[in-house]
Amino acid sequence: MMSAPYQAFELAFEERDGYLYARITSKAITLERSEEYLSEVMRRCRELDCTRLMIERHIPQTLSNVEAYRLVTALTDIIPEGLRVAMVDANSNNRKRLEFGTRAARSQQVDAEIFSTVENAEKWLLRE
């Protein structure tokens, strides 16, 4: 697994069979930090020409709905066409809050879902 140390967060990538896996770890999240790490994830996706992405979050909280909408809108131009994204967050409160961002992503033609486990996310991600 390749890992790049960042001041505000740690982002690690792993090329898995059929998809790109990214793990984000941070003590806190801001709109700017989200844009930074997701821009890096999208850049890596384009480099590898991947159409399936799993992001495992290890962040204690989420963005507000307004920030989540701004984030999705800001990233629309750099999200590879036809990308399927599985977000994994073990925290049920976070998953509820991430649902808004997922709906916003779907409105931008991104096939996105939220899961509590990597195993369930992988099943969904790799289905035809």
C-alpha positions as CSV (number, residue, x, y, z in Angstrom):
1,M,0.0,0.0,0.0
2,M,1.4,3.4,-1.0
3,S,0.9,6.1,1.6
4,A,1.6,9.8,1.3
5,P,2.0,11.7,4.6
6,Y,0.0,15.0,4.7
7,Q,-0.1,17.5,7.4
8,A,-3.8,17.5,7.8
9,F,-4.6,13.9,6.9
10,E,-3.2,10.6,5.7
11,L,-4.3,9.2,2.4
12,A,-3.3,5.7,1.3
13,F,-4.0,3.9,-2.0
14,E,-4.1,0.3,-3.0
15,E,-4.8,-1.1,-6.4
16,R,-7.1,-4.0,-5.7
17,D,-8.6,-6.6,-8.1
18,G,-11.2,-4.6,-10.1
19,Y,-11.1,-1.3,-8.2
20,L,-8.9,1.4,-6.6
21,Y,-9.0,1.5,-2.8
22,A,-8.3,4.7,-0.9
23,R,-8.2,5.1,2.9
24,I,-8.5,8.6,4.4
25,T,-7.6,9.1,8.0
26,S,-7.9,12.5,9.8
27,K,-8.8,13.9,13.2
28,A,-11.1,16.5,11.7
29,I,-12.6,17.4,8.4
30,T,-13.2,20.7,6.6
31,L,-14.5,21.6,3.1
32,E,-11.0,22.5,2.0
33,R,-9.5,19.3,3.4
34,S,-12.2,17.2,1.7
35,E,-11.5,19.0,-1.6
36,E,-7.8,18.4,-1.2
37,Y,-8.0,14.6,-0.5
38,L,-10.8,13.9,-3.0
39,S,-9.0,15.9,-5.8
40,E,-6.0,13.6,-5.1
41,V,-8.2,10.5,-5.2
42,M,-9.8,11.6,-8.5
43,R,-6.4,12.4,-10.0
44,R,-5.2,8.9,-9.1
45,C,-8.4,7.4,-10.6
46,R,-7.8,9.2,-13.9
47,E,-4.1,8.1,-13.9
48,L,-5.1,4.5,-13.5
49,D,-8.2,4.8,-15.7
50,C,-10.3,3.2,-13.0
51,T,-14.1,3.1,-13.1
52,R,-14.6,1.6,-9.6
53,L,-13.5,3.3,-6.4
54,M,-13.8,2.5,-2.7
55,I,-13.1,5.2,-0.1
56,E,-12.8,4.0,3.5
57,R,-13.2,7.0,5.9
58,H,-11.5,7.1,9.2
59,I,-12.7,10.6,10.2
60,P,-14.8,11.3,13.3
61,Q,-17.3,13.6,11.7
62,T,-18.7,14.7,8.3
63,L,-19.3,18.0,6.5
64,S,-22.6,19.8,6.8
65,N,-25.2,19.3,4.0
66,V,-24.3,22.7,2.5
67,E,-20.6,21.9,2.5
68,A,-21.3,18.4,1.1
69,Y,-23.3,19.9,-1.7
70,R,-20.5,22.5,-2.4
71,L,-17.9,19.7,-2.4
72,V,-19.8,17.6,-5.0
73,T,-20.5,20.6,-7.2
74,A,-16.8,21.6,-7.0
75,L,-15.6,18.1,-7.9
76,T,-18.1,17.5,-10.7
77,D,-15.7,18.6,-13.4
78,I,-12.9,16.2,-12.2
79,I,-14.9,13.1,-11.5
80,P,-14.2,10.5,-14.2
81,E,-17.3,9.7,-16.3
82,G,-19.0,6.4,-15.4
83,L,-17.2,6.2,-12.0
84,R,-18.8,3.9,-9.4
85,V,-17.9,5.0,-5.8
86,A,-18.4,3.0,-2.6
87,M,-17.9,5.0,0.6
88,V,-17.2,3.0,3.8
89,D,-17.7,4.5,7.2
90,A,-18.2,2.3,10.3
91,N,-19.9,5.2,12.2
92,S,-23.7,5.0,11.8
93,N,-24.1,8.7,12.5
94,N,-21.6,9.6,9.8
95,R,-23.3,7.3,7.4
96,K,-26.6,9.1,7.9
97,R,-25.0,12.4,7.3
98,L,-23.0,11.2,4.3
99,E,-26.3,10.1,2.6
100,F,-26.9,13.7,1.6
101,G,-23.6,14.0,-0.2
102,T,-24.2,10.6,-1.9
103,R,-27.6,11.8,-3.2
104,A,-25.9,15.0,-4.5
105,A,-23.3,12.8,-6.2
106,R,-26.0,10.7,-7.8
107,S,-27.7,13.9,-9.1
108,Q,-24.3,14.5,-10.9
109,Q,-24.5,11.1,-12.6
110,V,-22.1,9.4,-10.1
111,D,-23.1,5.9,-9.1
112,A,-22.4,6.2,-5.3
113,E,-23.4,4.3,-2.2
114,I,-22.5,4.2,1.5
115,F,-21.6,1.1,3.4
116,S,-20.6,0.1,6.9
117,T,-18.1,-2.6,5.9
118,V,-15.4,-3.0,3.2
119,E,-16.9,-6.5,2.4
120,N,-20.4,-5.1,1.6
121,A,-18.9,-2.2,-0.3
122,E,-16.8,-4.6,-2.4
123,K,-19.8,-6.8,-3.3
124,W,-21.7,-3.8,-4.5
125,L,-18.7,-2.2,-6.3
126,L,-17.8,-5.4,-8.3
127,R,-21.4,-6.4,-9.3
128,E,-22.1,-6.1,-13.0
